[in-house]
């Protein structure tokens, strides 16, 4: 082997160990970086052809690899916008120019001026908007994704679409004559009355007055026997503050109770809320007529205009807008993207990755589907770096670098001796 070969071998060895020290240093400084994946330097020998009488030294080449598929430990936090993936998959984020990337760093916070969710590296979380129903997901494309924006979930009203009215009607109530019942031209006599607040399309309250009137006593000769009948009549309180008046179209029915006091036949009303949703359904299931007091309960969905006070995340990636009145409305759904070979993704600054030819193309889905991992809310995936392992690797690289420097130094000294022979 020539002296120049010795020098080349020493330099190659020092470069290789220097590369290893570089990845070790990167790992150590990112040991506390959420979602960071350990880098390692792999050595490979480069052998040159040699004759029988002389050895021609080669060199050492290095390849940097990332343990992207290796799960980091999950630690829980006090922030409801921190997200961690357990298993395979990546969050889709974008930079300021709108270029999409993949990341495991889920330390997201709401940016005040824009309302977007940014992680610690300044990348925006991307998701599908749910305003128009279920998202149309392109399995092999990131098309249709947009920044998850809390400010876009602004003040809104939700019209009432359904409600319930249930409870007990007194068995011993007196029957009201037909001409005196609510809904007739002059009827003002009823047995019991309750009111229910609903909301129209712009969030105005619409008060419904519900009149319950006993119209028949028990009939043991009926087939099947009954314990009595009641009429229900629903009025718009604003249009009919006092009786007599005209019920809301569709807001009347006769309720028949069997011999055990359980409701049979009609069990709901369907009518239009004034200036509100058409086809509002008032569920009457569970209404009884038993010996006892008048005891009813009523509910209705919808709400008046209310502002967003924050956002909550579901384990399936759904982002809920939380309004001041406690209402939660699904606004976005966060996908998880994956590739066939995650370890071959191309790392970029900011702890993000791009797909490469070796990694394979991106496939998009949701948490828990198609082998993808699950999302933990209020948690972060920590770096998969082990400091003890890195310190051991540092000592090995330092020792190797020193030994290769000795090879180079020895070759240099022998070269000096050779050069001095000419003098």
C-alpha positions, 0 to 999 in steps of 0.5 A, a space after each residue: 500500500 502506498 503512503 498516499 493510500 495510508 493518508 487517504 485511509 486516515 482522512 476517510 476514517 476521520 471524515 466518517 467518525 466526524 459524520 457520526 459525531 455530527 448525528 450524535 450531536 444532533 440527537 443530543 441537542 434534540 433529545 427534548 424536541 417533541 416528535 424528533 426522530 433519532 439520526 444515525 450514521 451507518 458505515 460502509 467499506 469501499 474496497 479498491 482492487 489490489 494486486 498480489 504484491 501490494 495492498 491498495 487501501 480503500 475508504 469508508 463511506 457513511 449514510 445517515 439514516 433516521 429512525 422515523 418509524 420508531 415510536 417515542 414515549 408519550 407524555 401528558 400535558 396540561 394543554 388541550 391542543 397538544 396532540 400525540 400519535 400512538 402508532 403509525 401516521 403523521 400530522 399534515 402541516 404546511 409552511 407560510 407558503 402553503 407547502 405541505 409536510 408531514 410531522 409527528 410534532 403535535 405541540 399546537 397552539 392557537 395564533 391570536 392574529 390568524 386563528 390558525 393552529 401552529 406547532 413550535 416550529 411554526 407549521 400550520 395544522 391542516 384538516 378537512 372542514 366539516 361545514 358541508 358534511 363528511 369530507 371528500 378525502 383523496 386517498 393518495 393526495 393532500 387536496 382539500 386540506 386547509 388550515 384548522 382555523 379557530 377564528 373561522 368558527 365565529 359567532 353563529 346561531 343554530 335553529 332548533 330541529 328537534 325536541 322532547 316533551 315527556 312526563 306524566 299526565 294525571 289520571 284523575 283529571 276532568 274531561 274538558 267539553 269539546 267546544 271549550 278546548 284550545 284550537 276551537 274558535 272560542 276554546 279557552 279551557 285546558 287541563 295543563 299548560 307548559 312552555 318550551 323555548 326553541 330558536 329560529 334561523 337567526 337565533 331568536 327565541 321562539 316560545 312554544 305554549 303546549 296545552 294538554 287537555 283531557 278529552 276522554 276518561 278510561 274506556 274498558 270496553 274499547 279494543 284494546 281498553 284505554 285509560 283515557 285520551 288527551 289532546 295536545 295543541 302547540 301554539 306560537 306564544 308570540 302570535 297567541 299570548 292568550 287563548 283563544 287562538 289557532 295552533 301551529 299547523 301540525 302541532 295538534 294530536 290526540 294521545 291515547 293511553 292503554 289500560 296500563 297508562 302507557 302511550 299508544 299510537 301517536 308519539 311525536 308531532 312534526 311542525 314548522 318553527 315560525 321563521 325557523 326550521 321546517 319539520 321540527 320534530 317534538 318527540 312524545 315517547 315516554 308520556 304516561 297517564 298514571 295516578 299522580 301529579 302533572 310532571 313533565 320535562 321538555 328539551 329542544 336543541 338549537 341556540 341563540 347567537 354565541 361566540 367561540 371560546 375555544 376548541 376541543 379535539 376528539 380522539 378520532 381527530 375531530 376538532 370541535 368549536 366550543 361556544 360560550 353556552 357550552 355547545 360543541 359543534 364539529 368543525 374540522 377533522 384532522 387526517 393522518 397521512 402515512 407512507 410505505 417506508 417512513 424511515 426513507 422520508 426526507 427530513 426538512 428543517 422544523 422537524 418535518 418530512 417530505 415524501 421521497 421516491 424511496 419512501 413511497 407515495 402519501 396515503 391519507 386516512 383517519 386515526 384508527 383506520 387502515 393500520 394508522 395509529 390513534 390520537 391522544 389529546 393533551 399529550 405529546 410524543 417525545 423524542 426517541 433519542 436515548 441519551 445514554 446510547 448517544 453518549 456511548 456512541 460519542 465515545 466510540 466516535 471520539 476513539 475512532 477519530 483519534 485512532 484514524 488521526 494517528 494513522 494519518 499522522 504516521 503516514 505523514 511522518 513516513 512520507 517526510 522520511 521518504 522525501 528526505 531520502 532525496 536530500 
